[in-house]
Structures are given as structure tokens and as C-alpha cells.
Amino acid sequence: MGKLTALRAAVVGSAALLLFAPTFVAGAAPENSGSPQLAANDLPAELVQAIERDLHISAADYLDRAAHAQDLGTYARDFRAARPEAFAGAWMGLDGRAIVAVTSNEAAQIAQRDGYQTQLAPISADGLERSLGDLNTWISSLPREVASQVNSIAIDVLNSQLVLDIANSPAGRVLNIPTLLANVKVILSPGGGGDVDHGPMAGDSYLSARGALRDTPLADITVCSFGFNAMDNAGRALNISAGHCDPNVEVSGGGAPVYGPNPGNLDNSPQIGSFVHSTLGNPANGLDYSLIELNDRAVTAGLDRANVRGANGTTLTVTGTAQPVVGAPVCKSGQTSAFTCGVVAADHVETQLFTPDGRSRIVRGFASTACTLAGDSGGAIVSGTLALGITSGSNANGAPDCNMANVVLAPDGGTASLGISLRDILADANATAAPGINLRTSLSPV
């Protein structure tokens, strides 16, 4: 699923709106409650460079905004649970301010008393999600040649609307959107902070195939990136990566081997694990993730640590988990494009894909503006030093580098990536395939 081209809806809906969204009234920012983060001088030098280059803020501001975004996410969850018809969304402005959208003046006064800025919106978040479900139901009833023209649907909380990304094709342009769905916008898309560690770790690339590499045509070998490391109640050392990286994700049985690439002799790449669970667009969860059980060779080499790699071998230690919050700063690790940074553009995106046998799948995640390239799939996405998700797809898959991607995609809103929420992954894995699964962090017992 590396060739996603349908995320501009979320990016365009944030790049301009995060700059210009009006607030209803100003309030003092709540104090940071202390999400576990590393200190700025403990970040890898290359990550600091990526933060300053891509986000134009300091490393200290990046960590502070990431922590405040998690506080906002917790507040928003509780506010929504208590007042479901009054809550309309929450996000971080590009200036670092936390904003809560509400549907009534009464709800606005409550959020203001709690120290948040507010914005009035016409539709609650629950109402937008009901509309999204109605729209997906309508799309699933269309013939495939028509349904395939719908790239993605994003919830744009800043404008209190759904953004429907449709291919700019004859079939796409005449698609008759149901008039009963209000607040739907349609867009058309054109077809050295630490020591260098040379040991294997998350963020490095791996190869996968249905069998031995020497017996597999080069075109059938998948290249992806390791995500976050974890362990379950059975004591298995696991790595969380993308489901579409498993060559057996569409067939029963699983067990596809995972290899650490040997650039000098690909056929002699050592096996360092195997897929033990993968899902791609399961109707029950819409997730794209896999669990790779690491073998003794990988564990002995240190692949199961609480680290992710960026550029030039420098590493970042993961200190906890995070949830997607619109406007929160994020950085991603991947072997192809190393550390790149951006912001969460939408916390709820659904994109449609078709499997080789013609079945339609809906993948659900969040969108960010961080650049990702082919081979970065499965890699780690962090907010501050907290694990946020893994990379599922990007609109820059075919670009040779992020500089070229930024130039080519600038007229369409810039680079955009689809991430899968790590907390959603952990909850699903705990219930289905890896009871007791826990992320490895700097706070985890050895």
C-alpha cells in the first residue's frame, strides 16, 4: 500500500486552516501534566536538525508541544465522554495553542474555565463520524469502477466537515454525492544527540518474502522498516510493523520469514524473525499492522530494544505512547528517508484500497505532513519521544527523495503520510494475537 495518493485532503485541510482558524475566545494554556519525555539535549542530532528544518521550532518547543498535545487529547476524550453532542474536536494550533471546538456557548464556557481556547462548530464530532459511516455505506454500494474513484475520506475537525478526495477522472467528476449528507467537501486529486549505534534496531529496513530469498524473484521481495518493539505475556520479542509488508497478509497460515538485508549478497541475508499476525483493512478495526516475532539471532544482536533509528546511525529512545492530536508535532523514522517531521493533519482518515482479488478494504488511521518514501512503510512515528504510530502509506512513495517530493507535491498541499495509531494497534493485538502485549520503552523493566 505504498502508493497512497489520497491524503492531500487532510493536509490541505490543516496547512491553511491551522494558520487561519478563528478562535471563539482566548484562554490560558493549561500546565503540562508531565508526559514522559526525554530532555532536548538527549535527542539525536539528526532528529534536532529535522525538527528545526521541517517544523521551524526548537527541540525544546517540539517536546513541550508534544506533551501539551497529549494533555489536550486526554482532556478532549473526557470532555467528549461527558458531553458527546457538544464536543466537536480538538487540535493544537501551529503556534502551540490548544483549542477545543464545541457546539454551544455553555460548553465553550466550561472549556474556557479549564484553560482552553474554544471555537464554535455546527456539528459534533459524533455527528461527523455518523456522516462518515453513512458515506462509507453509500460508497460500498457502488460498482467497483465507480467506487475506485474515491481515494479517501478525512474528518476535518477544523472546519467541522468531511473531506472527500476523488480522482480527477471522467468517472470521478460525475460522481453524484448523496445530497442528504451535509458538510461534505469534495476535492479532486491528479491521477548527534547520542552515540552512533551500528547494531540492528527499529527504523532499520527488513526484507520479506513467502519463502527463501534465493528462490524468490526480486520483484516479489518486500522492503519495509521495523517499527516499535514489544513483548507479550508469552515472553515473545515482537516488532510492530505494517500489515501490508507481510506477503501472506491475504492468505491464511502466515509465517512469512523476515530477513535482515545483506547488501553484499542478498541471497545470504539472515532470517531474523517471521510474521505471526497481520491485518490489513479488517472491517472490525480498519488497521494496517503486523507483529513480527524476533528470533534469537535478532534478540542477541539487540534488535528488541526501546530505540528507533534515524539518520547516520543515531538513535532515539522511546519513553511511552501517544495518541494522534490534530496539530501535534510528529517525526517519523524510516530507513529510506530517515528522520522527517511534520504535524498531525487529521486524527481520523479512512482510505479505500483494493486487494489483488478485487475486494475493497478500508484502512483507518491518522494523517501527517511528514515525508515518507518507499521502504519507510512500517517505520516508527513519534510525538516528542512518545510512540504515536507506524507508517502505512504516503503520497510521496515514488519520489527519489523528500526534497523532490516537496517540490513536486507543493501545488497539491505537500507531502502527506498515513499513520496507524499505536494505541489502537496495541489494543487490537492484546485482544486477538498477543495477550498482554506491552511496548518496550526506557521505563520498561529489562
One Martini backbone bead per residue (centre of mass of N, CA, C, O) as a GRO file, in nm:
protein
  446
    1MET     BB    1   0.053   0.065   0.015
    2GLY     BB    2   0.262   0.292  -0.098
    3LYS     BB    3   0.046   0.436  -0.327
    4LEU     BB    4  -0.059   0.678  -0.180
    5THR     BB    5  -0.277   0.973  -0.301
    6ALA     BB    6  -0.521   1.054  -0.061
    7LEU     BB    7  -0.407   1.294   0.167
    8ARG     BB    8  -0.457   1.597   0.092
    9ALA     BB    9  -0.713   1.659   0.241
   10ALA     BB   10  -0.585   1.678   0.524
   11VAL     BB   11  -0.357   1.877   0.462
   12VAL     BB   12  -0.520   2.113   0.347
   13GLY     BB   13  -0.707   2.115   0.612
   14SER     BB   14  -0.440   2.232   0.780
   15ALA     BB   15  -0.232   2.426   0.661
   16ALA     BB   16  -0.441   2.664   0.656
   17LEU     BB   17  -0.627   2.629   0.917
   18LEU     BB   18  -0.407   2.646   1.140
   19LEU     BB   19  -0.350   2.950   1.066
   20PHE     BB   20  -0.684   3.067   1.039
   21ALA     BB   21  -0.837   2.970   1.272
   22PRO     BB   22  -1.085   3.072   1.465
   23THR     BB   23  -1.141   3.197   1.783
   24PHE     BB   24  -1.364   3.254   2.035
   25VAL     BB   25  -1.154   3.237   2.285
   26ALA     BB   26  -0.925   3.310   2.517
   27GLY     BB   27  -0.675   3.111   2.693
   28ALA     BB   28  -0.500   2.954   2.916
   29ALA     BB   29  -0.261   2.734   2.924
   30PRO     BB   30  -0.218   2.446   3.037
   31GLU     BB   31  -0.043   2.256   3.220
   32ASN     BB   32   0.190   2.031   3.216
   33SER     BB   33   0.157   1.689   3.331
   34GLY     BB   34   0.407   1.492   3.240
   35SER     BB   35   0.505   1.356   3.000
   36PRO     BB   36   0.722   1.122   2.897
   37GLN     BB   37   1.039   1.278   2.838
   38LEU     BB   38   1.298   1.384   2.698
   39ALA     BB   39   1.555   1.576   2.666
   40ALA     BB   40   1.679   1.777   2.429
   41ASN     BB   41   1.991   1.677   2.475
   42ASP     BB   42   1.891   1.360   2.407
   43LEU     BB   43   1.870   1.406   2.118
   44PRO     BB   44   1.933   1.353   1.814
   45ALA     BB   45   2.084   1.551   1.590
   46GLU     BB   46   1.906   1.473   1.341
   47LEU     BB   47   1.636   1.537   1.478
   48VAL     BB   48   1.687   1.833   1.534
   49GLN     BB   49   1.722   1.909   1.238
   50ALA     BB   50   1.438   1.819   1.148
   51ILE     BB   51   1.277   2.007   1.328
   52GLU     BB   52   1.398   2.276   1.224
   53ARG     BB   53   1.339   2.224   0.918
   54ASP     BB   54   1.018   2.132   0.931
   55LEU     BB   55   0.903   2.317   1.197
   56HIS     BB   56   1.056   2.576   1.308
   57ILE     BB   57   1.168   2.460   1.585
   58SER     BB   58   1.262   2.362   1.874
   59ALA     BB   59   1.324   2.094   2.067
   60ALA     BB   60   1.179   2.204   2.318
   61ASP     BB   61   0.912   2.278   2.174
   62TYR     BB   62   0.848   1.998   2.068
   63LEU     BB   63   0.820   1.860   2.346
   64ASP     BB   64   0.608   2.052   2.465
   65ARG     BB   65   0.386   2.015   2.247
   66ALA     BB   66   0.359   1.711   2.273
   67ALA     BB   67   0.265   1.714   2.568
   68HIS     BB   68   0.018   1.903   2.532
   69ALA     BB   69  -0.130   1.718   2.332
   70GLN     BB   70  -0.185   1.491   2.539
   71ASP     BB   71  -0.350   1.660   2.731
   72LEU     BB   72  -0.567   1.729   2.523
   73GLY     BB   73  -0.655   1.440   2.456
   74THR     BB   74  -0.757   1.372   2.739
   75TYR     BB   75  -0.960   1.600   2.768
   76ALA     BB   76  -1.129   1.536   2.513
   77ARG     BB   77  -1.223   1.257   2.596
   78ASP     BB   78  -1.375   1.346   2.855
   79PHE     BB   79  -1.555   1.564   2.728
   80ARG     BB   80  -1.698   1.374   2.526
   81ALA     BB   81  -1.817   1.172   2.732
   82ALA     BB   82  -1.991   1.401   2.881
   83ARG     BB   83  -2.037   1.573   2.575
   84PRO     BB   84  -2.113   1.451   2.276
   85GLU     BB   85  -2.290   1.702   2.144
   86ALA     BB   86  -2.056   1.935   2.212
   87PHE     BB   87  -1.828   1.791   2.074
   88ALA     BB   88  -1.594   1.894   1.779
   89GLY     BB   89  -1.295   1.905   1.880
   90ALA     BB   90  -0.920   1.894   1.867
   91TRP     BB   91  -0.624   2.117   1.874
   92MET     BB   92  -0.313   2.230   1.748
   93GLY     BB   93  -0.163   2.500   1.690
   94LEU     BB   94   0.115   2.636   1.533
   95ASP     BB   95   0.157   2.806   1.817
   96GLY     BB   96   0.065   2.579   2.055
   97ARG     BB   97  -0.234   2.597   2.086
   98ALA     BB   98  -0.520   2.495   2.259
   99ILE     BB   99  -0.821   2.354   2.103
  100VAL     BB  100  -1.182   2.364   2.150
  101ALA     BB  101  -1.462   2.228   2.003
  102VAL     BB  102  -1.804   2.354   1.994
  103THR     BB  103  -2.183   2.380   1.999
  104SER     BB  104  -2.173   2.572   2.263
  105ASN     BB  105  -2.156   2.816   2.501
  106GLU     BB  106  -2.155   2.636   2.749
  107ALA     BB  107  -1.913   2.458   2.664
  108ALA     BB  108  -1.712   2.688   2.629
  109GLN     BB  109  -1.705   2.779   2.928
  110ILE     BB  110  -1.585   2.520   3.037
  111ALA     BB  111  -1.318   2.516   2.872
  112GLN     BB  112  -1.221   2.796   2.965
  113ARG     BB  113  -1.201   2.728   3.269
  114ASP     BB  114  -0.976   2.498   3.186
  115GLY     BB  115  -0.777   2.676   2.969
  116TYR     BB  116  -0.921   2.689   2.687
  117GLN     BB  117  -0.965   2.728   2.372
  118THR     BB  118  -1.236   2.823   2.148
  119GLN     BB  119  -1.477   2.677   1.903
  120LEU     BB  120  -1.734   2.704   1.695
  121ALA     BB  121  -1.969   2.444   1.588
  122PRO     BB  122  -2.223   2.272   1.400
  123ILE     BB  123  -2.081   1.984   1.460
  124SER     BB  124  -2.026   1.703   1.594
  125ALA     BB  125  -1.816   1.440   1.611
  126ASP     BB  126  -2.038   1.227   1.604
  127GLY     BB  127  -2.179   1.339   1.350
  128LEU     BB  128  -1.938   1.300   1.157
  129GLU     BB  129  -1.915   0.990   1.198
  130ARG     BB  130  -2.195   0.924   1.092
  131SER     BB  131  -2.144   1.042   0.809
  132LEU     BB  132  -1.909   0.859   0.739
  133GLY     BB  133  -2.069   0.595   0.752
  134ASP     BB  134  -2.274   0.671   0.531
  135LEU     BB  135  -2.063   0.712   0.307
  136ASN     BB  136  -1.940   0.428   0.311
  137THR     BB  137  -2.201   0.280   0.247
  138TRP     BB  138  -2.243   0.411  -0.031
  139ILE     BB  139  -1.972   0.327  -0.161
  140SER     BB  140  -2.011   0.010  -0.122
  141SER     BB  141  -2.265   0.016  -0.339
  142LEU     BB  142  -2.080   0.055  -0.562
  143PRO     BB  143  -1.922   0.009  -0.825
  144ARG     BB  144  -1.596  -0.038  -0.865
  145GLU     BB  145  -1.540   0.177  -1.095
  146VAL     BB  146  -1.652   0.398  -0.895
  147ALA     BB  147  -1.528   0.350  -0.610
  148SER     BB  148  -1.222   0.385  -0.711
  149GLN     BB  149  -1.247   0.715  -0.716
  150VAL     BB  150  -1.214   0.688  -0.409
  151ASN     BB  151  -0.961   0.765  -0.191
  152SER     BB  152  -1.077   0.951   0.058
  153ILE     BB  153  -1.166   1.015   0.411
  154ALA     BB  154  -1.184   1.314   0.608
  155ILE     BB  155  -1.168   1.461   0.923
  156ASP     BB  156  -1.242   1.812   0.962
  157VAL     BB  157  -1.235   1.983   1.255
  158LEU     BB  158  -1.180   2.281   1.173
  159ASN     BB  159  -1.455   2.270   0.965
  160SER     BB  160  -1.674   2.065   1.021
  161GLN     BB  161  -1.590   1.816   0.808
  162LEU     BB  162  -1.584   1.640   0.514
  163VAL     BB  163  -1.320   1.496   0.306
  164LEU     BB  164  -1.343   1.424  -0.041
  165ASP     BB  165  -1.133   1.218  -0.236
  166ILE     BB  166  -1.122   1.251  -0.591
  167ALA     BB  167  -1.073   1.156  -0.891
  168ASN     BB  168  -0.958   1.321  -1.191
  169SER     BB  169  -1.214   1.191  -1.361
  170PRO     BB  170  -1.485   1.119  -1.529
  171ALA     BB  171  -1.607   0.947  -1.296
  172GLY     BB  172  -1.539   1.144  -1.061
  173ARG     BB  173  -1.684   1.411  -1.167
  174VAL     BB  174  -1.985   1.247  -1.172
  175LEU     BB  175  -2.013   1.200  -0.887
  176ASN     BB  176  -2.305   1.142  -0.680
  177ILE     BB  177  -2.349   1.297  -0.407
  178PRO     BB  178  -2.522   1.280  -0.140
  179THR     BB  179  -2.753   1.525  -0.024
  180LEU     BB  180  -2.793   1.422   0.283
  181LEU     BB  181  -2.495   1.513   0.317
  182ALA     BB  182  -2.344   1.717   0.520
  183ASN     BB  183  -2.042   1.856   0.523
  184VAL     BB  184  -1.909   1.812   0.220
  185LYS     BB  185  -1.590   1.798   0.079
  186VAL     BB  186  -1.457   1.826  -0.253
  187ILE     BB  187  -1.169   1.677  -0.402
  188LEU     BB  188  -0.924   1.676  -0.662
  189SER     BB  189  -0.698   1.432  -0.788
  190PRO     BB  190  -0.417   1.358  -0.937
  191GLY     BB  191  -0.355   1.083  -1.045
  192GLY     BB  192   2.423   1.410   1.797
  193GLY     BB  193   2.261   1.310   2.085
  194GLY     BB  194   2.435   1.045   2.031
  195ASP     BB  195   2.546   0.754   1.977
  196VAL     BB  196   2.648   0.551   1.740
  197ASP     BB  197   2.446   0.272   1.619
  198HIS     BB  198   2.513  -0.040   1.438
  199GLY     BB  199   2.292  -0.187   1.537
  200PRO     BB  200   2.005  -0.330   1.537
  201MET     BB  201   1.681  -0.161   1.469
  202ALA     BB  202   1.446   0.039   1.474
  203GLY     BB  203   1.414   0.162   1.128
  204ASP     BB  204   1.512  -0.059   0.988
  205SER     BB  205   1.546  -0.275   0.739
  206TYR     BB  206   1.347  -0.527   0.564
  207LEU     BB  207   1.279  -0.854   0.448
  208SER     BB  208   1.022  -1.018   0.243
  209ALA     BB  209   0.881  -1.351   0.197
  210ARG     BB  210   0.741  -1.670   0.129
  211GLY     BB  211   1.050  -1.744   0.125
  212ALA     BB  212   1.329  -1.789  -0.002
  213LEU     BB  213   1.522  -1.560  -0.155
  214ARG     BB  214   1.658  -1.741  -0.382
  215ASP     BB  215   1.340  -1.824  -0.476
  216THR     BB  216   1.285  -1.509  -0.522
  217PRO     BB  217   1.182  -1.270  -0.691
  218LEU     BB  218   1.259  -0.945  -0.673
  219ALA     BB  219   0.957  -0.838  -0.711
  220ASP     BB  220   0.866  -1.027  -0.439
  221ILE     BB  221   1.028  -0.836  -0.257
  222THR     BB  222   1.003  -0.684   0.053
  223VAL     BB  223   1.043  -0.340   0.169
  224CYS     BB  224   1.090  -0.242   0.510
  225SER     BB  225   1.020  -0.116   0.841
  226PHE     BB  226   1.083  -0.104   1.154
  227GLY     BB  227   0.931  -0.047   1.446
  228PHE     BB  228   0.814  -0.137   1.737
  229ASN     BB  229   0.885  -0.273   2.045
  230ALA     BB  230   0.783  -0.587   2.209
  231MET     BB  231   0.585  -0.770   2.465
  232ASP     BB  232   0.444  -1.062   2.589
  233ASN     BB  233   0.324  -1.304   2.803
  234ALA     BB  234   0.508  -1.524   2.643
  235GLY     BB  235   0.792  -1.363   2.579
  236ARG     BB  236   0.780  -1.227   2.312
  237ALA     BB  237   0.964  -1.082   2.062
  238LEU     BB  238   0.840  -0.781   1.917
  239ASN     BB  239   0.739  -0.629   1.605
  240ILE     BB  240   0.591  -0.329   1.482
  241SER     BB  241   0.423  -0.317   1.172
  242ALA     BB  242   0.311  -0.358   0.860
  243GLY     BB  243   0.074  -0.551   0.705
  244HIS     BB  244   0.159  -0.511   0.392
  245CYS     BB  245   0.451  -0.652   0.442
  246ASP     BB  246   0.297  -0.916   0.433
  247PRO     BB  247   0.278  -1.164   0.190
  248ASN     BB  248   0.033  -1.323   0.378
  249VAL     BB  249  -0.215  -1.132   0.446
  250GLU     BB  250  -0.428  -1.283   0.227
  251VAL     BB  251  -0.349  -1.548   0.380
  252SER     BB  252  -0.338  -1.828   0.531
  253GLY     BB  253  -0.089  -1.893   0.806
  254GLY     BB  254   0.155  -1.737   0.744
  255GLY     BB  255   0.504  -1.716   0.834
  256ALA     BB  256   0.673  -1.515   0.709
  257PRO     BB  257   0.981  -1.425   0.649
  258VAL     BB  258   1.253  -1.236   0.804
  259TYR     BB  259   1.512  -1.013   0.685
  260GLY     BB  260   1.842  -0.917   0.697
  261PRO     BB  261   2.017  -0.727   0.500
  262ASN     BB  262   2.265  -0.826   0.247
  263PRO     BB  263   2.420  -0.631   0.026
  264GLY     BB  264   2.640  -0.837  -0.088
  265ASN     BB  265   2.415  -1.091  -0.034
  266LEU     BB  266   2.092  -1.146  -0.050
  267ASP     BB  267   2.067  -1.463  -0.022
  268ASN     BB  268   2.237  -1.430   0.273
  269SER     BB  269   2.020  -1.331   0.440
  270PRO     BB  270   1.920  -1.325   0.753
  271GLN     BB  271   1.708  -1.465   0.970
  272ILE     BB  272   1.502  -1.263   1.228
  273GLY     BB  273   1.206  -1.374   1.154
  274SER     BB  274   0.834  -1.365   1.182
  275PHE     BB  275   0.517  -1.369   1.100
  276VAL     BB  276   0.221  -1.386   1.338
  277HIS     BB  277   0.062  -1.110   1.254
  278SER     BB  278  -0.199  -0.980   1.027
  279THR     BB  279  -0.353  -0.665   0.907
  280LEU     BB  280  -0.592  -0.541   0.638
  281GLY     BB  281  -0.881  -0.387   0.661
  282ASN     BB  282  -1.049  -0.480   0.882
  283PRO     BB  283  -1.376  -0.424   0.954
  284ALA     BB  284  -1.333  -0.411   1.273
  285ASN     BB  285  -1.061  -0.184   1.245
  286GLY     BB  286  -0.880  -0.079   0.987
  287LEU     BB  287  -0.599  -0.198   1.006
  288ASP     BB  288  -0.222  -0.166   0.957
  289TYR     BB  289  -0.064  -0.456   1.082
  290SER     BB  290   0.223  -0.618   1.245
  291LEU     BB  291   0.379  -0.917   1.379
  292ILE     BB  292   0.716  -0.975   1.477
  293GLU     BB  293   0.906  -1.248   1.549
  294LEU     BB  294   1.195  -1.263   1.716
  295ASN     BB  295   1.485  -1.408   1.712
  296ASP     BB  296   1.775  -1.487   1.864
  297ARG     BB  297   1.951  -1.326   1.673
  298ALA     BB  298   1.806  -1.052   1.716
  299VAL     BB  299   1.824  -1.031   2.024
  300THR     BB  300   2.134  -1.058   2.051
  301ALA     BB  301   2.174  -0.792   1.865
  302GLY     BB  302   1.935  -0.577   1.983
  303LEU     BB  303   1.642  -0.534   1.838
  304ASP     BB  304   1.457  -0.521   2.129
  305ARG     BB  305   1.467  -0.227   2.179
  306ALA     BB  306   1.384   0.125   2.282
  307ASN     BB  307   1.455   0.194   1.971
  308VAL     BB  308   1.518   0.440   1.708
  309ARG     BB  309   1.611   0.518   1.378
  310GLY     BB  310   1.785   0.738   1.186
  311ALA     BB  311   2.041   0.905   1.096
  312ASN     BB  312   2.364   0.779   1.094
  313GLY     BB  313   2.274   0.584   1.359
  314THR     BB  314   2.103   0.740   1.527
  315THR     BB  315   1.909   0.755   1.836
  316LEU     BB  316   1.584   0.685   1.989
  317THR     BB  317   1.417   0.694   2.290
  318VAL     BB  318   1.142   0.539   2.418
  319THR     BB  319   0.890   0.656   2.676
  320GLY     BB  320   0.603   0.602   2.522
  321THR     BB  321   0.269   0.695   2.454
  322ALA     BB  322   0.038   0.812   2.193
  323GLN     BB  323  -0.196   1.041   2.051
  324PRO     BB  324  -0.376   1.174   1.806
  325VAL     BB  325  -0.330   1.532   1.742
  326VAL     BB  326  -0.418   1.801   1.605
  327GLY     BB  327  -0.100   1.968   1.549
  328ALA     BB  328   0.096   1.775   1.634
  329PRO     BB  329   0.411   1.691   1.663
  330VAL     BB  330   0.612   1.498   1.422
  331CYS     BB  331   0.817   1.199   1.380
  332LYS     BB  332   0.998   0.992   1.150
  333SER     BB  333   1.111   0.657   1.096
  334GLY     BB  334   1.334   0.553   0.825
  335GLN     BB  335   1.554   0.415   0.601
  336THR     BB  336   1.511   0.608   0.357
  337SER     BB  337   1.436   0.913   0.513
  338ALA     BB  338   1.446   0.904   0.801
  339PHE     BB  339   1.421   1.198   0.953
  340THR     BB  340   1.092   1.337   0.970
  341CYS     BB  341   0.866   1.623   0.982
  342GLY     BB  342   0.548   1.734   1.141
  343VAL     BB  343   0.192   1.718   1.142
  344VAL     BB  344  -0.115   1.662   1.244
  345ALA     BB  345  -0.390   1.673   1.012
  346ALA     BB  346  -0.548   1.400   1.099
  347ASP     BB  347  -0.724   1.171   1.327
  348HIS     BB  348  -0.929   1.081   1.074
  349VAL     BB  349  -0.871   0.830   0.829
  350GLU     BB  350  -1.007   0.700   0.515
  351THR     BB  351  -0.896   0.436   0.296
  352GLN     BB  352  -0.910   0.284  -0.013
  353LEU     BB  353  -0.866  -0.064  -0.109
  354PHE     BB  354  -0.744  -0.314  -0.340
  355THR     BB  355  -0.720  -0.628  -0.388
  356PRO     BB  356  -0.617  -0.864  -0.613
  357ASP     BB  357  -0.927  -0.995  -0.590
  358GLY     BB  358  -1.120  -0.711  -0.560
  359ARG     BB  359  -1.130  -0.624  -0.278
  360SER     BB  360  -1.249  -0.406  -0.035
  361ARG     BB  361  -1.069  -0.168   0.171
  362ILE     BB  362  -1.050  -0.011   0.497
  363VAL     BB  363  -0.827   0.235   0.614
  364ARG     BB  364  -0.734   0.345   0.942
  365GLY     BB  365  -0.620   0.678   1.055
  366PHE     BB  366  -0.359   0.914   1.027
  367ALA     BB  367  -0.240   1.238   0.939
  368SER     BB  368   0.064   1.368   0.792
  369THR     BB  369   0.340   1.591   0.681
  370ALA     BB  370   0.538   1.377   0.668
  371CYS     BB  371   0.790   1.237   0.498
  372THR     BB  372   0.754   0.944   0.285
  373LEU     BB  373   0.898   0.647   0.154
  374ALA     BB  374   0.999   0.394   0.004
  375GLY     BB  375   1.049   0.165   0.287
  376ASP     BB  376   0.900   0.312   0.542
  377SER     BB  377   0.717   0.103   0.600
  378GLY     BB  378   0.652   0.051   0.952
  379GLY     BB  379   0.758   0.284   1.077
  380ALA     BB  380   0.824   0.519   1.313
  381ILE     BB  381   0.607   0.734   1.514
  382VAL     BB  382   0.658   1.047   1.679
  383SER     BB  383   0.586   1.238   1.988
  384GLY     BB  384   0.851   1.331   2.068
  385THR     BB  385   0.915   1.029   2.271
  386LEU     BB  386   0.644   0.913   2.164
  387ALA     BB  387   0.447   0.660   2.059
  388LEU     BB  388   0.214   0.680   1.781
  389GLY     BB  389   0.311   0.508   1.511
  390ILE     BB  390   0.275   0.368   1.184
  391THR     BB  391   0.360   0.334   0.859
  392SER     BB  392   0.149   0.295   0.562
  393GLY     BB  393   0.155   0.570   0.378
  394SER     BB  394   0.202   0.768   0.063
  395ASN     BB  395   0.242   1.041  -0.180
  396ALA     BB  396   0.586   0.979  -0.201
  397ASN     BB  397   0.676   0.692  -0.299
  398GLY     BB  398   0.819   0.771  -0.597
  399ALA     BB  399   1.032   0.934  -0.472
  400PRO     BB  400   1.378   0.987  -0.432
  401ASP     BB  401   1.307   1.239  -0.237
  402CYS     BB  402   1.195   1.492  -0.030
  403ASN     BB  403   1.269   1.736  -0.199
  404MET     BB  404   1.114   1.644  -0.452
  405ALA     BB  405   0.840   1.602  -0.319
  406ASN     BB  406   0.794   1.895  -0.227
  407VAL     BB  407   0.796   2.021  -0.510
  408VAL     BB  408   0.577   1.845  -0.659
  409LEU     BB  409   0.344   1.863  -0.410
  410ALA     BB  410   0.285   2.162  -0.340
  411PRO     BB  411   0.020   2.222  -0.519
  412ASP     BB  412  -0.130   1.968  -0.333
  413GLY     BB  413  -0.009   2.026  -0.014
  414GLY     BB  414   0.202   1.813  -0.005
  415THR     BB  415   0.307   1.601   0.206
  416ALA     BB  416   0.168   1.264   0.291
  417SER     BB  417   0.070   1.055   0.573
  418LEU     BB  418  -0.010   0.729   0.690
  419GLY     BB  419  -0.118   0.640   1.013
  420ILE     BB  420  -0.105   0.401   1.284
  421SER     BB  421  -0.224   0.360   1.581
  422LEU     BB  422  -0.073   0.224   1.851
  423ARG     BB  423  -0.306   0.196   2.054
  424ASP     BB  424  -0.483   0.034   1.858
  425ILE     BB  425  -0.289  -0.196   1.815
  426LEU     BB  426  -0.255  -0.293   2.109
  427ALA     BB  427  -0.553  -0.354   2.158
  428ASP     BB  428  -0.586  -0.566   1.931
  429ALA     BB  429  -0.351  -0.756   2.003
  430ASN     BB  430  -0.448  -0.824   2.292
  431ALA     BB  431  -0.731  -0.953   2.181
  432THR     BB  432  -0.593  -1.162   1.949
  433ALA     BB  433  -0.244  -1.229   1.947
  434ALA     BB  434  -0.109  -1.057   2.223
  435PRO     BB  435  -0.128  -1.101   2.524
  436GLY     BB  436   0.011  -0.839   2.708
  437ILE     BB  437   0.108  -0.625   2.535
  438ASN     BB  438   0.421  -0.432   2.536
  439LEU     BB  439   0.603  -0.164   2.521
  440ARG     BB  440   0.917  -0.063   2.464
  441THR     BB  441   1.087   0.125   2.712
  442SER     BB  442   1.276   0.310   2.931
  443LEU     BB  443   1.056   0.201   3.164
  444SER     BB  444   1.110  -0.080   3.117
  445PRO     BB  445   1.173  -0.379   3.206
  446VAL     BB  446   1.450  -0.595   3.153
   0.00000   0.00000   0.00000
